[in-house]
Each structure stands twice: as structure tokens, then as C-alpha cells.
Amino acid sequence: MFKHSLFYRYVAPYTGRLLFNVLLRVLSALFTLALTIAIAPLLALLFNTGQAESAISGGGLAQDGIALLEHWVRISVVRNGQYMTLFYVVLSLLAAYFLKNFCAYMGLYLFIPIRNQMVARLRDDMFHKFMILPLSFYAKEQKGDLISRISNNTQDVDTQMLNQIQQVMVDVATFIFLIAALFFISTPLTVCILILLPLIGTLTSLVSRSLKRKSKRLQDTLGRISSQVTESLEGMKTIRSYNTTSYALKKFKKENEMFFSTNTKVLQRVYASHPLNEILGTSAVAVILIIGGYFIIADQSLRPEAFITYLVTMIQMLPTTKNIMTAYFTYQSGKGSWMRIKEVLRADEVIMEKKNAKEIHEIRNGINFENVCFTYGKKPTLKNINLELPKGRFIALVGPSGGGKSTIINLIPRFFDPVSGQVLFDGKNIADYRIDNIRALSSLVSQDTILFNDSIYNNILLGNPQASREEVIRAAKMADAHDFIMASPDGYDTLVGDSGTKLSGGQRQRLSIARALVKNAPVLLLDEATSALDTEAESRIMKAVQQAGKESGQTIVSVAHRLSSIRHADEIIVIEEGEIAGRGTHEELCQNNKLYRKLCHMQNLDNRSSVPNPGQNPSR
């Protein structure tokens, strides 16, 4: 996605508007320069001095501009009188002042949409990255911290970086032209100022050196606070049932105190720039007063009105210098947020799509696992798995927890890629196909039921946005959800609440199954899909699912701990410690597989059918 640098991506689209913005800032600075140069002729006019001289003396590099203004003033005095000339000069200064501020305002006005578009694009890119990053990324990151990055950190980039860039564009242009004006008036004095600038820069750098590092630490702490608040709100029932409120408060207080401590240090560094600027500015003025006084009194190479003009120009430059230094401090503070954003934008997309990936829209024969190995961290999860999932068959995966059953399910829609081996659709590696095509071929009901804060209808429709209302209702009936939906206050338009909190666990699971059924994908993946249901409801749902699968030729792959839900599967695969420990029908495994027989015994399940077969009478 990011073939070029992040800077190029976010700045290049706005190059034209940025250049026009810079032009406006330059015009504003030019009008500032004109106002500054015009002070000397105005003073000469007010005090009736310098009419015999052709220019201001004082060793300036270029005095023609001031000489021209003074010449214009002398001509105007002769033609219009001294008072009317003063009126014209003041009117011209007002016009220049208006144009200066108009250009500055237009620059700010035009930069606002650029800033907002940059931040909006940054948020869009981050959210897009969230959507394509592998599930392994979220296993290492905290949800609240990621929320903080896309909300707080992007806002910090706007206020602490883009806003400062906007201000610096004005101040730097103004600073350059004011320095030029100082050279126009007196080169020796300006050389003294330029000698002082490296000293000022060194002192500023010493104060701001640790700001970026501390700001990064501050934002990390804020992310942990956001994560803890999110976890505590989601787990409020657990916290109160175990009387761990004090523990949660203590944990939050610890992070909050760390944020307080770090934020205090950051702000102390930021606000240190203000007195530092005042001290350095005052010191510079004192030096200029001493040197300028020498040029006026002893050397007599500088006229008083020229020196006053010089001081006025320098006083205008001090706030500009202060703004640049403050912006530098604030910019360094914002870099911590930018670094946290870059960590997301540059996170490895482990599941990569090939450039010339092929399209696939159906599975004709089935799915195969060939010597598939997978590892979480250092622990092997799957070891040389060879598995065939023929089209139209009901395949069940059973075994102890942690054996790798859910991992097999997650490899089919390519949520993960095998460490070695390959997953094949119709004999071809799924890595050769487009990721969205691969995932369109399967419907997943995971053991973690996810519903969105929307209506029941829209939550089911998420499986297939093009489905008709009749298809949604049919899927709900197959999932044994229609009756409780119709008993809800607004039927299918009833809001489920945040994460489906208004519904019971079984109701949420039914809606998840209905969502998968309405998608009607060639492969249905059930990962503990009926764990929250009673045996009777489970029986009805599994019967309907199996019947629909046989009619449509759908492949069903089910992970289950409750063996009653899968005993009529076409084939049952026993998974133990990442390996296939047995395979066959329920009856075959009860006779030949010790582990499966043990699981049946623990659940009081024998060879007799306790779950109606799709072809049997349910009332039997």
C-alpha cells in the first residue's frame, strides 16, 4: 500500500495548494517588510529631518528602497504639504497592513482544509490497515491502545504537527524578510544578531532533546489507560462478581500516576521555551542597544531614525522567533504520536496477496491440507496435517482444547498462513488467489459471538447485504431464531445493544448462525457454534444446517466439544496436540480410537443415536 514514503503520500497530493499557500505567506511577509522600511521616512517626515540626505546611512547592504521612499516623501511635501503627505503615508501604511493580514488570513483559511484532509486520509489509512492486518497482530496489541492511536494520536498530529507547520510557514517567511530588512538598515548590527542565532539554536536543542522520547512514552501510557478502561467496561460484571474493584482501581491509578508524571515532565520542557525565549530575546536587544548606541554616539555612522526603525524591526522579529521555537518544541512533542501511528501503518501485512493473484468463485472438488505446519510463537500448533475436506461433506474436528482445531478452521479463509505446507482449493494453493475471493467462499461462526450495535435484521444481513428480507427470515428460521425475534419489541428491527448485550448468549449465537447461513457460501465453518445452546435447540439447528448443506452441496466443517452435535458427521477427525490422532465415523471411532471413546464416555454418549439424523423423524 505504501510504496513511497509516508511524507510523500500525505504531502504530494496537496503540492499545488501548498505552493499557493506559501505564496500568500510570502506576500504577507513582503507587506510586513514594506511596513518596516516605511517607518524611517515616516519618522523623518514627523521630525522634519533627513531632507538633505539621499539615504539613511548606517552600512546597509541595499538602501535604494529607503532612499526612493524618502525621495517620494520629499516630492509629496513640496506638492501637497507636510500634513497631507503624512495623511498619504499613514493611508498607505494602513493599506499595506490590511493586505499583510488579508494574505496571512487567506493562507490560514486555505490551509485548514488541507490539514483536515491530511488527518482524514491518515485515519482512513489506519482503519484500512486495521482491516487487513493479520489476526496475529491483534493477539499482541490491546484494543484500547489501537483506539487511542486512531483517535488521540491522529488528533495530536493535527494540533501539534500540522498546526505548527502552518504557523511556521508564516513565521519563517516573515523572519527571512525581516532579516533582509535589518541588513538593509545596518549590516554590522545584523551580523551581530546572526552570531547570536547559533547560540540560541544550541540552547533550544538542549532543552528539547528528550521531548520526542518522553512524548512517545506519554502516548504509550495513554494507550494503556484507554485499554484498561475498555477492558474494565467490557468486564464490569466479572470485576464485580469477583470483588476485584479495588484491584482494577489500583491498576488504573498506577497507569494514571505514570501518565501524570510523564506529562508533567513533557509540559515542563515545552513551557521552558517561553522564559528561554524571553531571556534570549531580551539579551539580544541589550546587545543591539549597546552596539547601536556606539554607532550613533561614537562612530556617528547610524542616524537615530534608522536605529529606531532597526529596533522596531527587531521587536517584530522577536515574536516570530519565539513562535518558531515554540513550534519546534510542540512539533517534537507531537512526534511521539506520529511514531505510534507509523508503527501501525508500517506493521507487516503477514497475509500478503500476490500481484497477479487469480480469481476464484467456486469450489468444485474440495479443500486439502498438505503437510501443513503452524506455530504460535515458539510452540508448534499443527504438525504435518494432511486432511481432505470433500465438497458437500460434513466434516467434524474434535479433541482436547488447545489441540489446533480452531487453527485449522482459521487457515481455510486465510486468516493465517501455514509456516510450511499448503492449503489447497481444488488442488491449487489458496495463496495464489485473491484474498477477498477466498473469504467470500466461506461463512464462519466463531466461538466468540460478535454482534454490532444495530438492528437484528442488519446484523443478519451483514452476511449478505444483497439478500432479500425473505432470505433473512429463512436463515433466521434455520438458526432457530425467528420465534424469539418476533417476540422482541420491534421484531427484526430491534436493536441488539453494544456487542449484543440486550440478548442472551444463546440468542446471540443463533443470530451469528443465521448471518452465516444467509451468506450461503460453499463452505460453512462452525467453531463451537452451538456451545451456548441447549441440546434440543442444538439438535434442531444442526438438523436444518445439515439438510440445507446436502441440498446445496455445501461443505460443512465443524469444531465441537459437545459430541452430540457432530455424531452424524460424514467423517470425524480427532486432533490431539496438533496431529491427527484418528478419523472415521462416530461408530468407527468409538470402536477403534481410545481418545474419542474416552470423550464419549465423559459425555455419556454411546453408539446409540441421541441426535436425529437428517433423514430420520425428529420425534422418534
C-alpha positions in Angstrom: 0.0 0.0 0.0 2.8 2.4 1.0 5.2 2.1 -2.0 6.6 5.6 -1.3 7.4 7.3 2.0 4.6 8.4 4.3 5.6 12.0 3.8 5.2 11.7 0.0 1.8 10.1 0.4 0.4 12.8 2.6 2.0 15.9 1.2 2.3 15.2 -2.6 -1.5 15.3 -3.3 -1.6 18.9 -2.0 1.6 20.3 -3.5 -0.2 22.8 -5.7 -2.3 24.2 -2.9 0.6 24.2 -0.6 2.7 26.2 -3.0 -0.1 28.7 -3.4 -0.3 28.9 0.4 3.4 29.6 0.6 3.0 32.4 -2.0 0.4 34.0 0.2 2.7 33.8 3.2 5.5 35.3 1.2 3.2 38.2 0.2 2.3 38.7 3.8 6.0 38.8 4.7 6.7 41.3 1.9 4.0 43.6 3.2 5.5 43.3 6.7 8.9 44.3 5.2 7.3 47.3 3.4 5.7 48.4 6.7 9.1 48.1 8.4 11.0 50.1 5.8 8.4 52.8 5.7 9.0 53.6 9.3 12.2 55.6 8.6 10.7 58.0 6.0 7.7 58.5 8.4 10.0 59.4 11.3 11.9 61.7 9.0 8.7 63.4 8.0 7.4 63.7 11.5 10.6 65.2 12.9 11.5 67.1 9.7 14.9 65.5 9.5 17.0 64.0 6.7 15.6 66.0 3.9 19.0 66.9 2.7 20.3 63.3 2.8 19.6 61.0 -0.1 19.5 57.9 2.1 19.9 56.5 5.6 23.5 55.9 6.4 24.5 53.0 8.6 26.2 50.5 6.4 23.2 48.8 4.9 23.6 46.4 2.0 20.8 47.9 0.0 19.4 51.4 0.8 17.8 52.3 -2.6 14.4 51.3 -1.4 14.5 53.6 1.6 16.1 56.3 -0.5 13.3 56.0 -3.0 10.7 56.3 -0.3 12.4 59.4 1.2 12.6 60.9 -2.3 8.8 60.3 -2.8 8.1 61.9 0.6 10.2 65.0 -0.3 8.3 65.4 -3.6 5.0 64.9 -1.9 5.9 67.5 0.8 6.7 70.0 -1.9 3.5 69.3 -3.9 0.9 68.6 -1.2 2.4 70.0 2.0 3.7 68.2 5.0 0.4 67.4 6.7 -1.3 65.9 3.5 1.9 63.9 2.9 1.6 62.5 6.4 -2.0 61.6 5.6 -1.0 59.7 2.5 1.8 57.9 4.2 -0.4 56.7 7.0 -3.1 55.7 4.5 -0.5 53.7 2.6 0.7 52.0 5.8 -2.9 51.1 6.6 -3.4 49.6 3.1 -0.2 47.6 3.4 -1.2 46.4 6.9 -4.6 45.3 5.6 -3.0 43.4 2.7 -0.5 41.8 5.0 -3.2 40.5 7.3 -5.5 39.5 4.4 -2.8 37.4 2.9 -2.0 35.9 6.2 -5.7 35.1 6.9 -6.2 33.6 3.4 -3.1 31.4 3.9 -4.6 30.1 7.2 -8.0 29.8 5.6 -6.8 27.7 2.7 -4.6 25.5 4.9 -7.5 24.4 7.1 -9.0 22.0 4.5 -5.5 20.7 3.7 -4.9 19.9 7.3 -8.3 18.2 7.7 -7.9 16.2 4.5 -4.5 15.0 5.6 -5.8 13.9 9.0 -8.9 12.3 7.4 -6.7 10.4 5.0 -4.5 9.4 7.8 -7.4 8.0 9.8 -8.8 6.2 6.6 -5.4 4.6 6.1 -5.1 3.5 9.7 -8.6 2.0 9.7 -7.9 0.3 6.3 -4.7 -1.1 7.9 -6.7 -2.4 10.9 -9.0 -4.2 8.5 -6.2 -6.0 6.6 -3.6 -6.7 9.4 -3.5 -10.4 10.3 -5.2 -11.7 13.5 -1.8 -12.4 15.0 -1.3 -8.6 15.1 -4.3 -8.2 17.4 -3.1 -11.0 19.6 -0.2 -8.8 20.6 -1.9 -5.4 20.7 -4.5 -4.0 23.1 -7.8 -2.9 21.6 -7.9 0.3 23.7 -4.4 1.2 22.7 -5.3 0.9 19.0 -8.4 3.1 19.5 -6.1 5.7 21.1 -3.8 5.7 18.1 -6.6 6.3 15.6 -8.3 8.9 17.7 -6.0 10.7 20.1 -2.7 10.3 18.2 -4.1 11.4 14.9 -5.6 14.5 16.6 -2.2 15.2 18.2 -0.6 15.1 14.7 -3.1 17.7 13.6 -2.7 20.1 16.6 0.9 19.5 17.4 2.5 19.0 14.0 0.3 20.2 11.1 -0.8 23.3 13.0 2.8 24.1 13.9 3.8 23.6 10.3 1.1 26.1 9.3 2.3 28.6 11.8 6.0 28.1 10.9 5.2 28.7 7.2 4.2 32.3 8.1 6.9 32.9 10.7 9.8 31.6 8.6 8.9 33.7 5.6 8.4 36.8 7.9 11.7 36.0 9.7 13.6 35.9 6.4 12.3 39.2 5.1 12.8 40.9 8.5 16.4 39.7 8.5 16.7 41.2 5.0 15.2 44.5 6.3 17.8 44.5 9.1 20.6 44.1 6.5 19.0 46.9 4.5 19.3 49.2 7.5 22.6 48.1 9.1 24.8 45.3 8.1 27.1 45.4 11.2 24.2 45.2 13.7 22.6 42.3 11.7 25.9 40.3 11.6 25.9 40.5 15.5 22.4 39.1 15.5 23.4 36.2 13.2 26.3 35.4 15.5 23.7 35.1 18.4 21.4 32.7 16.4 23.6 29.5 16.6 23.8 30.1 20.4 20.0 30.4 20.6 19.6 27.2 18.5 22.0 25.2 20.7 20.2 26.2 23.9 16.9 25.3 22.3 18.2 21.9 21.2 19.4 21.1 24.7 16.0 21.8 26.2 14.0 19.9 23.5 16.4 16.9 23.1 14.3 14.4 25.2 10.9 15.7 24.2 10.3 13.2 21.4 11.3 10.3 23.6 9.2 11.4 26.6 6.2 12.2 24.3 6.3 8.6 22.9 6.3 7.3 26.4 3.4 9.6 27.3 1.3 8.4 24.3 2.1 4.7 25.2 0.8 5.3 28.7 -2.3 7.0 27.4 -2.9 4.0 25.2 -2.6 1.6 28.1 -5.1 3.8 30.1 -7.5 3.6 27.2 -7.1 -0.2 27.0 -7.7 -0.6 30.7 -10.9 1.5 30.6 -12.1 -0.6 27.6 -11.4 -3.9 29.3 -12.9 -2.8 32.6 -16.1 -1.6 31.0 -16.4 -4.8 29.0 -15.7 -6.9 32.0 -17.7 -5.0 34.6 -19.8 -8.0 35.5 -16.7 -10.1 36.1 -15.0 -7.4 38.2 -17.9 -7.0 40.5 -18.7 -10.7 40.8 -15.2 -11.4 42.0 -15.0 -8.2 44.1 -11.9 -7.0 42.3 -13.0 -3.4 42.0 -10.1 -2.3 44.3 -7.6 -4.2 42.1 -8.9 -2.5 39.0 -8.8 0.9 40.7 -5.2 0.2 41.9 -4.1 -0.8 38.4 -5.7 2.2 36.8 -4.2 4.5 39.4 -0.8 3.2 38.7 -1.0 3.9 35.0 -2.7 7.3 35.6 0.1 8.4 38.0 2.7 7.4 35.4 0.8 9.5 32.8 0.7 12.4 35.3 4.5 12.1 35.9 5.5 11.9 32.3 3.0 14.6 31.1 4.4 16.9 33.8 7.9 16.5 32.5 6.8 17.0 28.9 4.9 20.2 29.7 7.7 21.5 31.8 10.0 21.1 28.8 7.5 22.7 26.5 6.8 25.7 28.7 10.6 26.1 29.4 10.7 27.5 25.9 8.7 30.6 26.9 11.1 32.1 29.5 14.0 30.9 27.4 12.7 32.9 24.5 12.2 36.0 26.7 15.7 35.8 28.2 17.4 35.2 24.8 15.3 38.0 23.2 16.0 40.5 25.9 19.7 39.7 25.8 19.8 40.2 22.1 18.0 43.6 22.4 20.6 44.6 25.1 23.5 43.7 22.9 22.0 45.6 19.9 21.3 48.7 22.2 25.0 48.8 23.2 26.4 48.3 19.7 23.8 50.6 18.1 24.5 53.3 20.7 28.1 53.1 19.8 27.4 53.6 16.0 25.1 56.6 16.8 27.2 58.3 19.5 30.8 57.5 18.9 31.0 56.3 15.2 28.1 58.5 14.0 27.5 56.1 11.1 23.9 55.5 12.0 21.1 58.0 12.2 18.7 57.9 15.1 15.6 57.3 13.0 17.4 54.4 11.3 18.3 52.9 14.6 14.6 53.3 15.8 13.5 51.6 12.6 16.0 48.8 13.3 14.7 48.3 16.8 11.1 48.2 15.6 12.0 45.7 13.0 13.9 43.6 15.6 11.0 43.8 18.0 8.7 42.5 15.3 11.2 39.6 14.7 11.3 38.6 18.3 7.7 37.2 18.5 8.4 35.4 15.1 11.5 33.8 16.5 9.6 32.9 19.7 6.8 31.3 17.6 9.3 29.3 15.6 11.0 28.0 18.8 7.7 27.2 20.4 6.5 25.4 17.3 9.7 23.4 17.3 9.1 22.3 20.9 5.5 21.4 20.2 6.4 19.6 17.0 8.9 17.5 18.8 6.2 16.6 21.3 3.8 15.6 18.5 6.5 13.3 17.0 5.7 10.7 19.7 2.1 10.4 18.4 3.4 10.3 14.8 5.8 7.4 15.7 2.9 5.4 17.2 0.8 6.0 14.0 3.8 4.8 11.9 4.0 1.6 13.9 0.5 0.7 12.7 0.9 2.0 9.1 4.2 0.1 8.7 3.2 -3.1 10.5 3.9 -6.2 8.5 1.0 -7.4 6.4 1.8 -11.1 7.0 -1.1 -12.2 4.8 0.1 -10.8 1.5 -1.8 -11.0 -1.8 0.3 -11.7 -4.9 0.4 -9.1 -7.5 -1.1 -11.3 -10.2 -3.5 -13.2 -7.9 -6.1 -15.2 -9.6 -9.9 -15.1 -9.1 -11.9 -18.0 -7.7 -15.6 -18.0 -7.2 -16.4 -21.7 -6.6 -15.0 -24.9 -5.1 -15.7 -27.8 -7.4 -14.0 -30.7 -5.7 -12.9 -29.8 -2.1 -10.3 -28.5 0.2 -7.0 -30.2 1.0 -4.3 -29.7 3.7 -0.9 -31.0 2.6 1.8 -31.3 5.3 0.6 -28.2 7.0 2.5 -26.9 10.0 1.7 -23.9 12.1 3.3 -22.2 15.1 2.1 -19.7 17.6 5.3 -18.1 19.0 7.7 -21.0 19.8 5.1 -23.7 20.4 4.1 -25.9 17.4 0.3 -25.8 17.0 -0.1 -28.0 13.9 2.3 -30.8 12.8 2.2 -32.1 9.3 -1.5 -32.1 8.9 -2.8 -33.9 5.8 -6.5 -33.5 5.5 -9.2 -33.8 2.8 -12.5 -31.9 3.0 -14.5 -33.1 0.0 -17.3 -30.9 -1.4 -20.7 -31.5 0.1 -19.5 -33.4 3.1 -20.0 -32.7 6.8 -16.6 -32.9 8.5 -16.1 -32.6 12.3 -13.0 -31.7 14.2 -12.9 -33.0 17.8 -10.3 -33.3 20.5 -8.9 -31.7 23.7 -8.7 -27.9 24.0 -5.5 -26.4 22.5 -5.0 -29.2 20.0 -5.2 -27.0 16.9 -8.8 -27.4 15.8 -9.7 -23.7 15.6 -6.3 -23.1 13.8 -7.4 -25.5 11.0 -10.6 -23.5 10.7 -8.8 -20.2 10.5 -6.4 -21.4 7.8 -9.3 -22.0 5.4 -10.3 -18.3 5.0 -6.6 -17.4 5.2 -6.7 -15.6 8.5 -3.3 -17.2 8.9 -0.8 -18.7 6.5 0.9 -22.1 7.3 4.5 -22.0 8.4 5.1 -24.8 6.0 2.9 -26.9 3.7 -0.1 -25.6 1.9 -3.9 -25.3 1.9 -5.4 -26.2 -1.5 -8.7 -25.3 -3.1 -9.4 -27.7 -6.0 -5.7 -28.7 -5.9 -4.3 -25.2 -6.1 -2.7 -23.2 -3.3 -5.0 -20.6 -1.9 -2.1 -18.1 -1.7 -2.4 -17.9 -5.5 -5.9 -16.5 -5.3 -7.3 -13.1 -4.3 -7.9 -12.9 -0.5 -11.4 -11.4 -0.9 -12.4 -14.2 -3.2 -11.1 -16.8 -0.7 -13.0 -15.3 2.1 -16.2 -15.0 0.0 -16.2 -18.8 -0.3 -16.7 -19.5 3.4 -19.0 -18.4 6.2 -17.6 -18.5 9.7 -19.4 -18.8 13.0 -16.7 -18.4 15.7 -16.8 -19.3 19.3 -16.6 -15.6 20.1 -20.0 -14.3 19.1 -19.7 -10.8 17.6 -22.8 -8.6 17.0 -22.8 -4.9 16.2 -24.9 -2.2 17.8 -27.6 -2.3 15.1 -30.9 -4.0 14.5 -31.3 -7.8 14.4 -32.1 -7.6 10.7 -28.9 -5.6 9.8 -26.8 -8.0 11.9 -28.1 -11.0 9.9 -27.9 -9.1 6.6 -24.2 -8.4 7.2 -23.6 -11.9 5.9 -25.1 -11.0 2.5 -26.0 -7.3 2.0 -27.8 -8.3 -1.2 -30.1 -10.8 0.5 -33.9 -10.2 0.4 -36.0 -10.0 3.6 -37.4 -13.4 2.8 -33.9 -14.9 2.7 -33.0 -13.2 6.0 -36.2 -14.7 7.6 -35.5 -18.1 6.2 -31.9 -18.1 7.6 -33.3 -17.0 11.0 -35.8 -19.9 11.0 -33.0 -22.3 10.1 -31.0 -20.9 13.0 -34.0 -21.3 15.4 -34.0 -17.5 15.9 -37.3 -16.5 14.2 -39.5 -17.1 17.3 -37.5 -15.0 19.7 -37.0 -12.3 17.1 -40.8 -12.0 16.6 -41.2 -11.8 20.4 -38.8 -8.9 20.6 -40.3 -5.4 20.9 -39.6 -4.3 17.3 -39.2 -7.7 15.7 -36.4 -7.8 13.2 -35.8 -4.0 13.8 -35.0 -4.5 17.4 -31.6 -3.0 18.4 -29.3 -5.6 20.0 -27.2 -3.1 22.0 -23.4 -2.8 22.2 -21.9 -6.2 21.3 -25.5 -7.7 21.6 -25.8 -7.0 25.4 -29.6 -6.9 25.1 -29.6 -10.6 24.1 -28.7 -13.8 25.9 -25.7 -15.9 24.9 -27.9 -18.4 23.1 -29.7 -15.7 21.2 -26.5 -14.1 20.1 -25.2 -17.4 18.8 -28.4 -18.1 16.9 -28.1 -14.7 15.1 -24.4 -15.5 14.3 -25.5 -18.8 12.7 -28.3 -17.0 10.8 -25.7 -14.5 9.5 -23.5 -17.3 8.2 -26.5 -19.1 6.6 -27.8 -16.1 4.7 -24.4 -15.8 3.1 -24.9 -19.2 1.6 -21.2 -19.7 0.9 -19.8 -23.0 -0.5 -18.0 -23.7 2.9 -19.7 -23.3 6.3 -17.2 -23.1 9.2 -18.6 -23.8 12.6 -16.2 -23.2 15.5 -18.1 -24.1 18.7 -21.1 -22.5 17.0 -23.7 -24.1 19.3 -21.8 -24.1 22.6 -24.3 -21.6 24.2 -27.4 -23.6 23.1 -29.3 -26.3 24.9 -29.3 -29.8 23.4 -32.8 -29.6 22.0 -32.1 -26.2 20.2 -28.7 -27.6 19.0 -30.4 -30.6 17.6 -32.9 -28.5 15.6 -30.3 -26.2 14.2 -27.8 -28.9 13.2 -30.5 -30.8 11.5 -31.5 -27.8 9.5 -27.9 -26.9 8.7 -27.1 -30.4 7.6 -30.2 -30.7 5.4 -29.5 -27.3 3.8 -25.9 -28.4 3.2 -26.9 -31.6 1.5 -29.4 -29.8 -0.8 -26.9 -27.1 -1.9 -23.7 -29.2 -1.9 -22.2 -27.1 0.9 -19.1 -28.3 2.7 -19.5 -28.1 6.5 -16.5 -28.1 8.8 -17.5 -28.1 12.5 -15.3 -27.8 15.6 -17.2 -29.1 18.6 -16.5 -30.2 22.2 -20.1 -31.4 22.5 -20.0 -34.6 20.5 -23.8 -34.9 20.3 -23.8 -32.1 17.7 -21.4 -33.9 15.3 -22.0 -37.6 15.8 -23.8 -37.8 12.4 -20.9 -36.2 10.5 -19.7 -37.9 7.4 -16.2 -38.0 8.9 -14.9 -37.1 12.3 -11.3 -36.0 12.6 -9.7 -36.4 16.1 -7.0 -33.8 16.7 -4.5 -34.1 19.6 -1.5 -31.9 20.2 -1.5 -30.6 16.7 -1.7 -34.0 15.0 -4.4 -36.2 13.6 -5.0 -38.9 16.1 -7.8 -40.7 14.4 -10.5 -40.4 11.7 -13.7 -42.1 10.8 -17.4 -42.1 11.6 -18.8 -41.9 15.1 -19.3 -45.7 15.3 -15.8 -46.5 13.9 -14.1 -44.1 16.3 -16.0 -45.5 19.3 -14.6 -48.9 18.4 -11.1 -48.0 17.3 -10.0 -44.7 18.9 -9.2 -44.6 22.6 -9.2 -40.8 22.9 -12.6 -40.5 21.1 -14.1 -43.3 23.2 -12.9 -41.5 26.3 -14.5 -38.3 25.2 -17.8 -40.2 24.5 -17.7 -41.8 27.9 -17.1 -38.4 29.6 -20.2 -37.1 27.9 -22.3 -40.2 28.5 -22.5 -40.7 24.7 -22.6 -44.2 23.3 -23.3 -45.7 19.9 -27.0 -45.1 20.0 -28.3 -42.0 18.2 -29.3 -39.3 20.6 -29.5 -36.6 17.8 -32.0 -37.1 15.0 -30.4 -37.9 11.7 -31.4 -35.5 8.9 -33.3 -38.4 7.3 -35.0 -39.6 10.5 -38.2 -38.5 12.2 -37.3 -35.9 14.9 -40.0 -37.2 17.2 -38.5 -40.7 17.2 
